Each structure stands twice: as structure tokens, then as C-alpha cells.
Amino acid sequence: MYYLLMKVRDEKEMKLIYFFFFIGKNTDKMVKYKGCYIKKVSKIRMLKHKNVLVFLGQTLLYFAIFMALIYLYNYLGQGQGNFIYNEF
């Protein structure tokens, strides 16, 4: 199943947008619908546009980075005494 995304007004604009953004892509993904050229996008690709999924993905990514930083911070100064005891 395909969803319609990104309306384009006329054929000249469609060719310009296609040249800059869809180089190497198939032209048959552009469909004329009600006088406008529209790019077809699969349902799986549309999932990344949902705000909830983007929020959850970013939250999990930041949490993983935060946990990695805490884990690496535990190795800071490993095998060294506290500063106050270094001089005695």
C-alpha cells in the first residue's frame, strides 16, 4: 500500500525537484493526481514520520548514550588513590 506525499504543482517543478532530490530514484514513483505530481511512499517509510515513534526513538538513543557515559565514567581514575593520599 502506498501513501501520497509531497505535492508538486506542475511538470517543470516536478522535474526540478526530481533532479535535485530524487537522483537515482525511479521516476515511476511520481504520480499525477488531481493535476499535481505526487511521490508515492511505502507504509514502512511513513512510520518514521510519526511524532510518537520519533520521540520514543530519540529517548531510547539518548538514554543509551547516557548509560554509556556513566559506564565509561566509572573507569575514570581506576587504580589510582584519592588525591589527598597521593602526597603521603
NUSE-180900 format. One record per residue (C-alpha): residue number from 1; residue in three letters; chain; y negated, z, x. Coordinates in nm, 3 decimals, decimal comma. Layout:
<sites>
+----------+-------+------+---------+---------+---------+
| drendren | vexpa | keza |       Y |       Z |       X |
+----------+-------+------+---------+---------+---------+
|      NUM |   ALA |    A |       Y |       Z |       X |
...
+----------+-------+------+---------+---------+---------+
</sites>
This chain:
<sites>
+----------+-------+------+---------+---------+---------+
| drendren | vexpa | keza |       Y |       Z |       X |
+----------+-------+------+---------+---------+---------+
|        1 |   MET |    A |   0,000 |   0,000 |   0,000 |
|        2 |   TYR |    A |  -0,345 |  -0,085 |   0,129 |
|        3 |   TYR |    A |  -0,685 |   0,061 |   0,055 |
|        4 |   LEU |    A |  -1,014 |  -0,119 |   0,077 |
|        5 |   LEU |    A |  -1,258 |  -0,011 |   0,343 |
|        6 |   MET |    A |  -1,592 |  -0,130 |   0,478 |
|        7 |   LYS |    A |  -1,768 |  -0,379 |   0,254 |
|        8 |   VAL |    A |  -1,935 |  -0,674 |   0,418 |
|        9 |   ARG |    A |  -2,198 |  -0,877 |   0,239 |
|       10 |   ASP |    A |  -2,143 |  -1,235 |   0,347 |
|       11 |   GLU |    A |  -1,929 |  -1,451 |   0,571 |
|       12 |   LYS |    A |  -2,183 |  -1,462 |   0,856 |
|       13 |   GLU |    A |  -2,200 |  -1,082 |   0,869 |
|       14 |   MET |    A |  -1,821 |  -1,065 |   0,846 |
|       15 |   LYS |    A |  -1,781 |  -1,292 |   1,148 |
|       16 |   LEU |    A |  -2,036 |  -1,091 |   1,347 |
|       17 |   ILE |    A |  -1,866 |  -0,761 |   1,265 |
|       18 |   TYR |    A |  -1,526 |  -0,911 |   1,333 |
|       19 |   PHE |    A |  -1,644 |  -1,038 |   1,671 |
|       20 |   PHE |    A |  -1,771 |  -0,700 |   1,788 |
|       21 |   PHE |    A |  -1,534 |  -0,452 |   1,627 |
|       22 |   PHE |    A |  -1,207 |  -0,625 |   1,547 |
|       23 |   ILE |    A |  -1,149 |  -0,836 |   1,858 |
|       24 |   GLY |    A |  -0,779 |  -0,893 |   1,900 |
|       25 |   LYS |    A |  -0,702 |  -0,792 |   1,542 |
|       26 |   ASN |    A |  -0,560 |  -1,011 |   1,272 |
|       27 |   THR |    A |  -0,815 |  -1,194 |   1,057 |
|       28 |   ASP |    A |  -0,586 |  -1,177 |   0,755 |
|       29 |   LYS |    A |  -0,674 |  -0,808 |   0,723 |
|       30 |   MET |    A |  -1,015 |  -0,919 |   0,593 |
|       31 |   VAL |    A |  -1,002 |  -0,990 |   0,220 |
|       32 |   LYS |    A |  -1,267 |  -1,136 |  -0,005 |
|       33 |   TYR |    A |  -1,313 |  -0,902 |  -0,302 |
|       34 |   LYS |    A |  -1,588 |  -0,943 |  -0,562 |
|       35 |   GLY |    A |  -1,793 |  -1,160 |  -0,327 |
|       36 |   CYS |    A |  -1,762 |  -0,923 |  -0,031 |
|       37 |   TYR |    A |  -1,532 |  -0,926 |   0,268 |
|       38 |   ILE |    A |  -1,335 |  -0,605 |   0,296 |
|       39 |   LYS |    A |  -1,094 |  -0,481 |   0,561 |
|       40 |   LYS |    A |  -0,753 |  -0,365 |   0,441 |
|       41 |   VAL |    A |  -0,638 |  -0,033 |   0,590 |
|       42 |   SER |    A |  -0,294 |   0,124 |   0,557 |
|       43 |   LYS |    A |  -0,241 |   0,455 |   0,379 |
|       44 |   ILE |    A |  -0,139 |   0,630 |   0,703 |
|       45 |   ARG |    A |  -0,469 |   0,536 |   0,866 |
|       46 |   MET |    A |  -0,663 |   0,668 |   0,569 |
|       47 |   LEU |    A |  -0,520 |   1,018 |   0,628 |
|       48 |   LYS |    A |  -0,736 |   1,068 |   0,935 |
|       49 |   HIS |    A |  -1,046 |   1,020 |   0,720 |
|       50 |   LYS |    A |  -0,972 |   1,318 |   0,501 |
|       51 |   ASN |    A |  -1,202 |   1,607 |   0,585 |
|       52 |   VAL |    A |  -0,940 |   1,877 |   0,541 |
|       53 |   LEU |    A |  -0,699 |   1,717 |   0,786 |
|       54 |   VAL |    A |  -0,975 |   1,660 |   1,039 |
|       55 |   PHE |    A |  -1,080 |   2,026 |   1,009 |
|       56 |   LEU |    A |  -0,724 |   2,153 |   1,049 |
|       57 |   GLY |    A |  -0,658 |   1,924 |   1,343 |
|       58 |   GLN |    A |  -0,972 |   2,034 |   1,525 |
|       59 |   THR |    A |  -0,900 |   2,400 |   1,453 |
|       60 |   LEU |    A |  -0,548 |   2,375 |   1,595 |
|       61 |   LEU |    A |  -0,674 |   2,187 |   1,901 |
|       62 |   TYR |    A |  -0,946 |   2,444 |   1,974 |
|       63 |   PHE |    A |  -0,700 |   2,731 |   1,920 |
|       64 |   ALA |    A |  -0,455 |   2,575 |   2,168 |
|       65 |   ILE |    A |  -0,732 |   2,529 |   2,426 |
|       66 |   PHE |    A |  -0,848 |   2,888 |   2,372 |
|       67 |   MET |    A |  -0,493 |   3,021 |   2,419 |
|       68 |   ALA |    A |  -0,450 |   2,814 |   2,737 |
|       69 |   LEU |    A |  -0,774 |   2,956 |   2,878 |
|       70 |   ILE |    A |  -0,663 |   3,313 |   2,804 |
|       71 |   TYR |    A |  -0,325 |   3,243 |   2,965 |
|       72 |   LEU |    A |  -0,487 |   3,100 |   3,279 |
|       73 |   TYR |    A |  -0,741 |   3,385 |   3,294 |
|       74 |   ASN |    A |  -0,453 |   3,631 |   3,333 |
|       75 |   TYR |    A |  -0,372 |   3,471 |   3,671 |
|       76 |   LEU |    A |  -0,728 |   3,528 |   3,798 |
|       77 |   GLY |    A |  -0,717 |   3,775 |   4,085 |
|       78 |   GLN |    A |  -0,339 |   3,805 |   4,077 |
|       79 |   GLY |    A |  -0,208 |   4,004 |   4,376 |
|       80 |   GLN |    A |  -0,548 |   4,148 |   4,466 |
|       81 |   GLY |    A |  -0,657 |   4,506 |   4,432 |
|       82 |   ASN |    A |  -0,958 |   4,610 |   4,231 |
|       83 |   PHE |    A |  -1,293 |   4,559 |   4,402 |
|       84 |   ILE |    A |  -1,358 |   4,930 |   4,452 |
|       85 |   TYR |    A |  -1,040 |   4,973 |   4,661 |
|       86 |   ASN |    A |  -1,084 |   4,669 |   4,886 |
|       87 |   GLU |    A |  -1,305 |   4,851 |   5,139 |
|       88 |   PHE |    A |  -1,097 |   5,169 |   5,182 |
+----------+-------+------+---------+---------+---------+
</sites>
